[in-house]
């Protein structure tokens, strides 16, 4: 199963594509974000990160498989707070968690931070990658990369 958080629908493109390629469903995580519009969401997200405040997932699933794919944006060099909330509060102990993150830039520190968050949640880190870009016109490129990075296809 692919679980994703996407405040501006940029990550949704990747989550839907990943789910299609895996032959499974994508489940959208809803969060307590009262802001609308990219700039307001960005400000609220950064403010919450600075204050180290949780942004709760309001539709937390009841159960999870032993292997999941978690997609979300990067906020201030870390997975978005709703993604971290899921990792902190869901019963995922021992599950393998793969992560697909979307960001303005790729960095090894982001991948390491995401991997550490997975480990801190008592999970086994799977494949963790960061994707730059989010436009539907990039679908072919994104599909090629997802096939290579997550499905081990050349």
N, C-alpha and C positions, 0 to 999 in steps of 0.2 A: 504494500500500500504506500502511496505517496501522500504525505501530509505537507501542506504548504501554508505559509502566511504571506500575504501580498497586499500591503496597504494601498499601493498605487497600480496594481495589476501587472507590474513589470515581471515579477517573479512567477506569476500565474502562467505566463507563456511557457516558461521552462518546465514548471511542474506538470502542466498538461502534456507537453511533449514527452517528458520522461515517463509519465504514466502510460501514454500511448505505446511507447517503445517497450515498456515492461509488460504490457498487456494487463494492467491493473487499473484501479480507480484512483482518482485524486480527491483528497478531502481538504477543503478550505478551512483553515483555522481562523475564527473570528476573534478579534481582540477588543479590549476596552480602549478604543481610540476615538475620542470625541471630535478630533480635528478632521477637517476635510480639505482637500487640495494639497498638492505636493509640498509646498513651502511650509504650510501649517503642520503637516504630518512630520516633516523633517525637524522642525523646531521642537515639537512635542517629544519626538523620539530622542533627540539630543538632550533635552532637558531631563527626561526620565533617566537616560544613561548617566548623566552627571550626578543626579540625585540617587542613583543605584536603586531605583524604584521599579518594581515589577509592573509589567503590563500583562494582565491576566488574559488567558484564552477563555472565552465565554462559552464555547461549544466543545469542551474537551471530550474526546472519544472515551468510551467506557473501557475499551481494551485495545491492545496492540498485538501485532504479530511479533515473532522473534526476530524479524528482519524488516526494517522500515527505511524509507527514504524521506528525509526531511528537507524541505526547501524554504528559503527565506532570504530577505535582503540582508546586507551588512549595514549596521549602524555603528558609526564611530569605531570601525576596525574590529567589530565583533558581530556575531549573529544577532539579529533583531531580538528585542526583549520578549516578544511573544514566543519565539522559537526557544529561547532560553527558559521561559516559564514552563513550556511543555517538558523540556528535559528535566527541570527541577522537580516537577510535581507529578508527572505521569509514572506509572509503574512500568519502567523499561529495563529494570535490572537484568543484565545478561543479554539483552537484545543487541543485535548488530544494527548500528545506525549509520546510514550513508547520508551525506549532506551535500546539497547543491545550493550554493549561495550566489546571489547576484550583487554586483558592486560596481562602482565607478572605476575601480582599478583592482588588479590582482596583486596579491602579496603573500609571501610565505607566512608572514606573521598572522594573517587572517586565517589561513588554513590551520596553523598550529593552535591558534586560539579556539577555533571551532572543534578541533580534535580534543583539546583539553576539556572543553565543555562536555563533550560526549563521554569522556573518561570519568569526569567528576560526577556524572549522572549514574555511574555504575554500568555503563553500556560499553560494548565493544565497538571501537571506531571502524567503520567501513571506509568506503571511498569518499573523500572530501575534496570538492573542487569549487572554484570561484569562477563565475562567468561574467564577462563584461558585455553590456549591451542588452537590449530588451525589445527591440522592434520586430514586428512580424516579418519584415523583409529579411531578417537574419535567421529565419527558421531553418533553412538548409544548412547553414554553417553550424547552428546550435545542434541540430540533429546529428550531424557528422561528429561533433565533439562528444555529445552524450553517448552515442554508439561506441566511440573509442574509449572514453573514460569510465563509463559505467557498465557497458555490456561487453567490453573487451573485443569489440569488432574492429577490424582494420579497414 
